[in-house]
Amino acid sequence: MNSETFKFGSFLLSALDNRQQISLRTKPGCRMESTVNLFSFLQKNKKRFLLVTTAGKKISLNEHTVRRLLAAAEDTQAGMIYSDYFSNTENGFIPHPLIDYQPGSIRDNFHFGHVFLLRTAAAAAAFKKYGAPPGDPDLALYDLRLKISLDHPIFHIPEFLYSVTDKKESAKNKSRKNASSFIYAAANTARQKNLEKLATNYLRLSGAYLTARTKKAEISKNIFPVRASIVIPVLNRKRTIADALHSALNQRTSFDFNILVIDNHSTDGTTQIIQKLAGRHSQIKHLLPHRLDLSIGGCWNEAIYSPLCGRFAVQLDSDDLYSSSLTLQKLVHTLERGKYAMVVGSYTIVDEHLRKIPPGLIDHREWTNRNGHNNVLRVNGLGAPRAFDTQILRRIGFPDVGYGEDYAVVLRITREYRIGRIYESLYLCRRWKDNTDASPSVEKLNHNDFYKDRLRSMEIAARKTMNQSS
C-alpha cells in the first residue's frame, strides 16, 4: 500500500485517509513494521482511518472497496465499518453475509469478516477515555471495538465488497477446527479469563454491570404432583427417543419423578414409540400440544405450565442421554441444598456410538459466583443439563424459538438469582450427521447468532434500567 502497513498479531493495519490515492498491492520494499502498542500507534497516526485486514489470507479487493468503506464512515460517522464478502472456493464464489452489530454483540467471536475500517480519532479517543488496551493483539482489538461502541456506532454494510480464497482443508484439520470451536474447553481457560475481564469492564462502563447475585429460591407454597419432572421436547426423533426415555427411566432417586414428553406432532413414528413405552411405564406422560406451530421453547412451556409438572423441571434433549443413573438425583439435591433457581451440570461430547470425541468434557469452569452472571452476557451458553425451580420458571417462561430459548432463560434468571453449578459430567451430548447441531449453513449460523445478540441486547437494557432504578 502507499501508506505504511503494520503487522499487528494476526492482522495488517494500513493508515488511510479519503484524499490519498489508494493502492492495494503490497509492493516489494513496502514498509512493513511490527507494532506492539496499539494505543501509541493510534495516538501517533495522523491519517483519518485505519484499514484492518486478516494477515495470511488471500484477500481480493479494489479501490471501490475502500472508497465504499470510507464513504460509509463519512455518512454514518461510525467508529468501525465492515461488510459482507465472498468466499472463493473450488465450487466458485460463495456469498458470506454477516450480521448487524447490536448493543448485545459483546461476544468475542463476533465475525466482522477479514476487512474492516476503523476511524482513527474514535479509536484513539476510546483508549484515552476508557483506558489503554492489553498487549495481546487479539485482546486489544476486542477491547477496542467494545470501547468504540460506547460512543460511536459500529456499522455493517450489507454488500459483498471483497473476496477471500479458502484453502481446501483436510478432514483432520476440519476435525481439529471443530474441536477448537468449543472455546470454553479447559485448554482455553486462561484466554477466557482475560476476555471476561475486558467484557466486564465494558459492562461497568456501559452501566449494565451487576454485583454478585445472592437471591435464593423461596420455599414453594404450591402443591406439585411429583418432586421432579424430566422434560423431553421431541419432533421426529424415532432414531433416538427410545434411548432418551430409557435413560430417564433408569434414574435412581430418593424422590418420585415423572417424565414429560412433549411430542410436537411427530410424523416419522416417534409418536408410536412414545405411546408404546408410556403404556409400559406410568412415569412417562405423553403430551401433545393443541397448537401445531410450536417450537422447542413452546414445548417447554407446555411442560412447565402443565399440572403434571413437578417441583423441579430437568432438561433432557430427545437425542441425548444422562451419563449415569444418578444424574437426576445430583441435580435435584443441589437445587434443594443451595436453594437455587437453577443448576447447570457439565456434559461430554460423544458420537452416535457414545464414544467420546474432541473436545470431550465441557464444564464451563469460566463460571464464578462473583461474576458469572455478568460474563454470561459474553459467552454463548452455560452448559447442560439444566435443572430449574418450576415456580420461578413459570414466572419467566420460555420464548417460543428453536434456538437460544434456554439461553434467554439463563440470562433472565442470572439477572436476579444465584445459580448452582456441577462440574462433573452428568450428560452425554451426541453428535451425528442428522443432529440439528451438525454443519449448519452460514445463513442458519447468522440467524442463531443474531438472535442471541438480540437477547443480550434486551438483557443489557434491562440491567441498565435496574441499575438506574436502584
C-alpha positions in Angstrom: 0.0 0.0 0.0 1.1 3.6 -0.5 0.7 4.1 3.3 2.7 2.4 5.9 1.5 -1.1 6.8 2.0 -2.6 10.2 1.8 -6.2 11.3 -0.2 -6.5 14.5 -0.7 -10.1 15.6 -2.8 -11.8 13.0 -3.8 -8.5 11.4 -2.4 -5.9 9.0 -3.0 -2.3 9.8 -2.9 0.3 7.0 -3.3 4.0 7.7 -5.6 5.8 5.1 -7.4 8.9 4.5 -10.1 9.7 1.9 -7.9 12.1 -0.1 -4.9 9.9 -1.0 -4.5 7.7 -4.0 -5.3 4.2 -2.8 -3.0 1.3 -3.9 -4.0 -2.1 -2.7 -1.0 -4.1 -3.8 1.8 -4.5 -1.3 4.9 -3.9 -3.4 8.5 -5.2 -2.8 10.2 -2.8 -0.4 6.9 -1.6 1.0 7.4 -0.5 4.6 6.2 -3.3 6.8 6.7 -2.9 10.6 5.6 -4.5 13.7 3.8 -2.6 16.5 3.2 -3.9 20.0 1.5 -0.9 21.3 -1.8 -0.2 19.6 -2.6 2.8 21.9 0.7 4.5 21.0 0.2 3.7 17.3 -3.2 5.3 17.2 -2.0 8.4 19.1 0.8 9.0 16.6 -1.2 8.1 13.4 -2.2 11.2 11.5 -4.4 9.5 9.0 -8.1 9.6 9.5 -8.8 5.9 9.0 -7.1 2.5 9.6 -7.8 -0.4 7.3 -7.6 -3.7 9.1 -7.2 -7.0 7.1 -6.5 -10.5 8.2 -2.9 -11.5 7.7 -2.2 -14.7 5.9 -5.4 -14.6 4.0 -5.6 -14.2 0.2 -7.9 -11.2 0.0 -9.1 -9.7 -3.3 -10.4 -6.1 -3.1 -10.0 -3.0 -5.2 -10.2 0.8 -4.8 -14.0 0.7 -4.9 -14.0 -1.5 -1.7 -12.0 1.0 0.3 -13.9 4.0 -1.2 -17.2 2.4 -0.2 -16.0 1.8 3.3 -14.7 5.4 3.6 -18.0 6.8 2.2 -20.0 4.8 4.7 -17.7 6.0 7.5 -18.4 9.6 6.5 -22.1 9.2 6.0 -22.7 7.3 9.3 -19.9 8.8 11.4 -19.3 5.2 12.6 -16.3 4.3 14.5 -16.0 0.9 12.8 -17.3 -0.3 9.4 -17.4 -3.8 7.9 -19.1 -5.5 5.0 -20.1 -8.9 3.6 -17.7 -10.8 1.4 -17.4 -13.8 -1.0 -15.6 -17.0 -0.2 -13.6 -18.1 -3.3 -13.8 -21.9 -3.2 -13.3 -24.7 -5.6 -17.0 -24.5 -6.2 -16.9 -20.8 -7.1 -17.7 -17.6 -5.3 -19.9 -18.3 -2.3 -21.7 -15.4 -0.6 -20.7 -15.0 3.0 -23.2 -12.5 4.6 -22.5 -11.1 8.0 -24.9 -9.7 10.6 -25.6 -6.2 12.1 -23.8 -5.2 15.3 -26.0 -4.7 18.3 -25.6 -3.5 21.9 -25.6 -7.1 22.8 -22.9 -8.1 20.3 -20.3 -8.3 23.0 -19.2 -11.9 22.5 -15.6 -12.1 21.5 -16.2 -14.3 18.4 -18.4 -11.7 16.6 -17.5 -12.1 13.0 -16.5 -8.8 11.2 -15.1 -10.6 8.2 -11.5 -10.1 7.0 -11.5 -6.5 6.1 -12.9 -3.6 8.2 -12.3 0.1 8.7 -11.5 2.0 11.9 -11.9 5.7 12.4 -8.6 6.7 14.0 -10.0 9.5 16.1 -12.7 7.3 17.5 -10.2 4.5 18.3 -7.7 6.9 19.9 -10.4 8.7 21.9 -11.8 5.4 23.2 -8.5 4.3 24.7 -7.8 7.8 26.0 -11.2 8.0 27.7 -11.6 4.4 28.9 -8.0 3.1 29.3 -5.2 1.6 27.2 -5.7 -1.9 25.7 -3.9 -5.1 26.7 -0.7 -6.0 24.8 -2.1 -9.1 23.1 -3.3 -8.1 19.6 -6.5 -10.2 19.6 -7.4 -9.0 23.1 -6.5 -5.4 22.1 -8.9 -5.3 19.1 -11.7 -6.9 21.2 -11.2 -4.3 23.8 -11.0 -1.5 21.2 -14.3 -2.3 19.5 -16.1 -2.6 22.8 -14.9 0.8 23.9 -15.5 2.3 20.4 -19.1 1.1 20.6 -19.7 3.1 23.8 -19.6 6.4 21.9 -19.8 5.5 18.2 -21.9 3.2 16.0 -20.4 0.1 14.5 -21.9 -0.1 11.1 -22.4 -3.1 8.8 -22.6 -2.6 5.0 -24.8 -5.4 3.6 -22.8 -5.6 0.4 -20.1 -8.1 -0.8 -17.1 -5.8 -1.1 -14.3 -8.3 -1.4 -13.5 -12.0 -1.6 -11.3 -14.4 0.4 -9.8 -17.5 -1.1 -10.4 -20.5 1.1 -7.8 -23.2 1.2 -9.0 -26.8 1.0 -8.9 -28.3 4.5 -8.1 -31.9 5.2 -10.5 -34.0 7.3 -8.0 -33.9 10.1 -7.8 -30.1 10.1 -11.6 -29.8 10.0 -11.9 -32.1 13.0 -9.3 -30.0 14.9 -11.1 -26.8 13.9 -14.5 -28.1 15.0 -13.0 -29.2 18.3 -11.4 -25.7 18.8 -14.8 -24.1 18.3 -15.7 -25.1 21.8 -14.0 -22.1 23.2 -14.9 -22.9 26.8 -12.9 -26.2 26.9 -10.3 -26.4 29.6 -7.4 -25.6 27.3 -8.8 -22.1 26.7 -9.3 -21.2 30.4 -6.6 -18.5 30.6 -7.7 -16.7 27.5 -11.4 -16.8 28.6 -10.4 -15.1 31.9 -8.7 -12.3 30.0 -11.7 -11.9 27.7 -14.0 -11.9 30.8 -12.1 -9.0 32.3 -12.5 -6.9 29.2 -16.2 -7.7 28.8 -16.8 -7.0 32.5 -15.1 -3.7 32.2 -17.3 -2.8 29.2 -20.4 -3.7 31.3 -19.2 -1.4 34.1 -18.6 1.5 31.6 -22.0 1.0 29.9 -24.0 0.8 33.2 -25.1 -2.9 32.8 -22.7 -4.4 35.4 -24.4 -6.2 38.3 -22.9 -7.0 41.7 -22.9 -10.7 42.8 -26.4 -12.2 42.9 -27.4 -13.7 46.3 -31.1 -14.2 46.0 -32.3 -17.7 46.6 -35.4 -19.6 45.6 -38.3 -19.3 48.1 -40.0 -22.2 49.7 -42.9 -23.1 47.5 -46.4 -23.0 48.8 -47.7 -24.7 45.7 -48.6 -28.4 45.6 -46.8 -30.4 42.9 -47.7 -34.0 41.8 -44.0 -35.2 42.0 -40.7 -33.8 43.2 -39.2 -33.6 39.7 -40.1 -33.8 36.1 -37.7 -34.7 33.3 -38.8 -32.6 30.3 -38.2 -34.0 26.8 -39.5 -31.9 23.9 -39.4 -34.1 20.7 -40.1 -33.8 17.0 -39.3 -36.7 14.6 -36.6 -38.4 16.6 -37.6 -42.1 16.1 -33.9 -43.0 16.0 -33.1 -41.7 19.5 -36.2 -41.1 21.5 -36.3 -44.6 23.0 -32.7 -44.2 24.2 -33.5 -40.9 25.8 -36.6 -42.4 27.5 -34.7 -45.4 28.8 -32.0 -43.1 30.2 -34.7 -41.1 32.0 -36.4 -44.3 33.3 -33.1 -45.6 34.6 -32.7 -42.7 37.1 -32.3 -43.8 40.7 -33.7 -41.2 43.1 -34.8 -40.8 46.7 -37.9 -39.0 45.5 -40.7 -39.5 43.0 -40.4 -38.2 39.5 -42.2 -38.3 36.1 -41.1 -37.8 32.5 -43.0 -35.2 30.5 -42.6 -36.0 26.8 -43.9 -33.1 24.7 -44.4 -34.7 21.3 -44.6 -31.8 18.8 -46.8 -33.8 16.4 -44.1 -36.1 15.1 -44.8 -37.8 11.8 -41.9 -40.3 11.5 -43.0 -42.9 14.0 -41.7 -41.2 17.1 -45.3 -40.9 18.5 -45.8 -44.6 18.3 -42.6 -45.3 20.2 -43.6 -42.9 22.9 -47.0 -44.4 23.2 -45.6 -47.9 23.4 -43.2 -47.1 26.2 -45.8 -44.9 28.0 -48.1 -47.9 28.0 -45.5 -49.9 29.9 -44.2 -47.2 32.3 -46.6 -44.9 34.1 -43.9 -42.4 34.8 -44.0 -41.4 31.1 -46.6 -38.7 30.4 -47.2 -38.2 26.7 -48.3 -34.6 26.0 -49.5 -33.4 22.6 -49.8 -29.6 22.3 -53.0 -28.2 21.0 -51.1 -25.8 18.8 -49.4 -27.1 15.7 -46.8 -24.3 15.3 -44.8 -24.6 18.5 -41.0 -24.7 18.6 -38.8 -26.0 21.4 -39.5 -23.1 23.7 -43.2 -23.5 23.3 -42.9 -27.2 24.1 -41.1 -26.4 27.3 -43.9 -24.0 28.2 -46.4 -26.9 27.6 -44.4 -28.9 30.2 -43.8 -26.3 32.9 -47.3 -24.9 33.0 -48.8 -28.4 32.9 -50.4 -29.6 36.2 -48.3 -32.7 35.8 -45.0 -30.8 36.2 -43.0 -31.4 39.3 -41.4 -29.1 41.8 -38.3 -29.1 39.7 -38.0 -29.3 35.9 -34.9 -31.0 34.4 -33.7 -31.0 30.8 -33.1 -34.0 28.6 -33.0 -33.5 24.9 -34.5 -36.2 22.7 -31.2 -37.2 21.1 -29.1 -37.0 24.3 -28.6 -39.2 27.4 -27.8 -38.8 31.1 -24.3 -40.1 31.7 -25.4 -42.2 34.7 -28.4 -43.3 36.7 -27.6 -40.7 39.4 -27.8 -37.5 37.2 -31.3 -36.6 38.3 -30.6 -37.2 42.0 -27.5 -35.0 41.9 -29.3 -32.1 40.1 -32.3 -32.1 42.4 -30.1 -32.5 45.5 -28.0 -29.5 44.5 -31.1 -27.4 43.8 -32.6 -28.2 47.2 -29.4 -27.8 49.2 -28.5 -24.5 47.7 -32.0 -23.2 47.3 -31.0 -22.3 43.7 -33.3 -21.1 41.0 -31.3 -23.1 38.5 -28.5 -25.7 38.5 -26.3 -26.4 35.4 -24.2 -29.5 35.1 -21.4 -30.5 32.7 -21.6 -32.6 29.6 -19.4 -34.8 27.4 -19.4 -34.7 23.6 -19.8 -38.2 22.1 -20.5 -39.7 18.7 -23.5 -41.8 17.8 -21.8 -44.8 19.3 -21.3 -42.9 22.6 -17.6 -42.7 22.1 -16.0 -39.5 23.4 -14.9 -37.1 20.7 -12.9 -33.8 21.0 -13.1 -31.7 23.0 -14.7 -34.2 25.4 -15.9 -32.6 28.6 -17.5 -29.2 28.5 -17.8 -27.9 32.1 -17.9 -24.1 31.7 -15.4 -23.5 34.5 -15.3 -19.9 33.5 -18.3 -19.5 35.7 -17.8 -17.8 39.1 -20.3 -16.9 41.7 -18.8 -13.5 41.9 -19.0 -12.6 38.2 -20.7 -15.4 36.2 -23.9 -13.5 35.9 -22.1 -10.8 34.0 -19.8 -13.0 32.0 -22.8 -15.0 30.7 -23.6 -11.9 28.5 -20.3 -12.6 26.7 -20.5 -16.4 26.3 -23.0 -18.2 24.1 -24.3 -20.7 26.7 -23.8 -22.2 30.1 -23.8 -25.9 29.5 -26.1 -28.9 30.2 -28.1 -30.4 31.8 -30.1 -27.6 33.2 -32.5 -28.0 36.1 -34.9 -25.4 37.3 -37.1 -24.4 40.2 -40.5 -24.7 38.5 -42.3 -21.9 40.3 -39.6 -19.4 39.2 -39.6 -20.8 35.7 -43.4 -20.4 35.5 -42.9 -16.7 36.3 -40.4 -16.3 33.4 -41.4 -18.7 30.7 -39.6 -19.7 27.6 -39.5 -17.7 24.3 -41.1 -19.9 21.6 -38.0 -20.4 19.4 -35.9 -23.4 18.4 -32.6 -22.0 19.3 -31.5 -19.9 22.3 -34.6 -20.5 24.3 -32.5 -21.9 27.1 -30.1 -19.0 26.9 -32.9 -16.5 27.2 -34.0 -18.1 30.5 -30.4 -18.3 31.8 -30.0 -14.6 31.2 -33.2 -13.7 33.0 -32.6 -16.0 36.0 -29.0 -14.8 36.5 -30.2 -11.2 36.4 -31.9 -11.9 39.7 -30.8 -15.2 41.3 -27.6 -17.0 42.2 -27.4 -20.3 40.4 -25.6 -23.6 41.2 -23.0 -25.5 39.2 -21.9 -29.1 39.0 -18.6 -29.6 37.2 -18.7 -33.4 36.7 -20.1 -34.9 33.6 -23.8 -35.6 34.0 -24.9 -35.7 30.4 -23.9 -37.1 27.0 -24.4 -34.8 24.1 -24.5 -36.8 20.9 -23.2 -35.6 17.5 -24.3 -37.4 14.4 -25.0 -36.4 10.8 -28.7 -35.8 11.3 -28.2 -33.9 14.5 -29.6 -30.3 14.5 -26.2 -29.0 15.6 -24.3 -30.7 12.7 -22.9 -28.4 9.9 -25.4 -25.5 9.9 -25.3 -23.2 6.9 -23.9 -19.6 7.1 -27.5 -18.3 7.0 -28.5 -20.5 9.9 -25.5 -19.6 11.9 -26.2 -15.9 11.2 -29.8 -16.3 12.3 -28.8 -18.0 15.5 -26.0 -15.5 16.3 -28.3 -12.5 15.6 -31.0 -13.9 17.9 -28.6 -14.4 20.8 -27.2 -11.0 20.3 -30.7 -9.7 20.4 -31.3 -11.5 23.7 -28.2 -10.0 25.1 -29.3 -6.5 23.9 -32.6 -6.8 25.7 -30.9 -8.1 28.8 -28.3 -5.4 28.9 -31.1 -2.8 28.5 -33.0 -4.4 31.4 -29.9 -4.5 33.6 -29.2 -0.8 32.9 -32.7 0.0 33.9 -32.3 -2.0 37.1 -29.2 -0.1 38.0 -30.8 3.3 37.2 -33.8 2.4 39.4 -31.7 1.3 42.4 
